[in-house]
Amino acid sequence: MSSAEILEVIQGSLAETHGLKPGDHIVSINGRTLRDILDYQFCVADNHLVLELVHESERRFVRIENPGFESLGLRFATSLFDGIKTCANKCVFCFIDQLPPGMRDAVYVKDDDFRLSFLYGNFVTLTNMRDDDIDRIIDDRLSPLYVSIHATNPELRARMLGRKKTDTTLERLKRLSDADIELHIQMVMCPGLNDKRELDGSIEYLANGYDGITSVGLVPVGLTGYRQGLYPLRSFEKQEIIELVEQAGVWQDKFESEKGSAWLYIADEFYITGGFELPPSQHYGDYPQIENGIGLSRLFVDEAADMLDSIPEDEHSSDNTTPESRIASVTGELFAPILSEIAQTLAHKTGVVIDVIPVRNSYFGGKVNVTGLLTGSDIVTGVEAWLENHTRPDIVLVPDIVLNADGLLLDGYTPEKVEKEIGAAVHITECSGSGFVDKVMEIVKK
């Protein structure tokens, strides 16, 4: 039987008042067992609670009266008390299958859990679900959901997902759509497979008869150097990217007219690598594919611009803003040109000089160039290579997107280890335009 392990009890909370402590396991609330944090949230929405607890095989019951519907003040070891639902597909593009050895165990877990889709925006395939999972989504109104489709051509889809069993995903998608579950679709684009004519067919299919689909996102396949024995895939050539952006643009114009939004969104990487200007913020509306990373670059640029607009033109002449430290910021190769422009504008506006260090991702041995997948070892190597032609900075900014909840990078490095190996102080900054500018100004004004 599943149970919710308490990781932390907030001081002064109802839970602390009633004697709950870390290490306790909540087996049930008002007789209902808990599969996940969603069950917990439904159960505590009552002003009369009876908690069944187990601690080191000792069972006890705690009654809590909560007429004000206060938070109990609990944090749990995981959101999924009955364990994570993993993926049984053998997708030809699966990034997990391409990971190098020696990383943290958690990195190799192939999750395909609809609860993580609702809670955190993870994309799921719907192929690893039971009918009662669909029932629960509809009954509990778990909306929005983020779903990977990749192709609507049944034969192509089966080949891309590596499935031999009958695939009922589109039927399930239809059922969710008809039940007014908001759906956001992801398609991992693989040249020669689901692009061009197949892409047109998939877009047309999804745009008709699925009113619950409110956005579709196209992202490029990510390839590492660890693809031995896997399906032969390649990256998009620049001309293919240009054609894809133009193809998507035709559909976007159509949907702007018919649906009032672009509806179809493509990854920032396609625009940047293809040499296109990033679309304006109006193109993204309320950024429906932000969980997919689509529009992050535009959001970053706009947030930075707003922060810079709030800084007086003559602030750089003030004595208290004269930089006493050399500052540099690491970023992935893809985003480096954009961040460099922001850094130059920051220098012009305030007198602050900040270097941008583009870090090549060698750890994965392929064409991975995004910031979020930088490892500690690559950051160290990248900084050392940059130092061959530059002065060592006093402070290096590292975006928080490279860290997990435990403060570790993908290869197990800590910021402290990076700091020691590069010989400069490491400051973690929010991975946002406002966070970047704010962190720089905070350092300068000290």
Secondary structure, 3 states (H helix, E strand, C coil): CCCEEEEEECCCCHHHHCCCCCCCEEEEECCEECCEHHHHHHHCCCCEEEEEEEECCEEEEEEEECCCCCCCCEEECCCECCCCCECCCCCCCCCHHHCCCCCCHHHHCCECCHHHHHHHCCCECCCCCCHHHHHHHHHCCCCCEEEECCCCCHHHHHHHHCCCCCCCHHHHHHHHHHCCCCEEEEEEECCCCCCHHHHHHHHHHHHCCCCCEEEEEEEECCCCCCCCCCCCCCCCCHHHHHHHHHHHHHHHHHHHHHHCCCCEEECHHHHHHCCCCCCCHHHHCCCCCHHHCCCHHHHHHHHHHHHHHCCCHHHHHCHHHCCCCCEEEEEECCCHHHHHHHHHHHHHHHCCCEEEEEECCCCCCCCCCCHHHCCHHHHHHHHHHHCCCCCCCCEEEEEHHHCCCCCCCCCCCCHHHHHHHHCCEEEEECCCHHHHHHHHHHHHHC
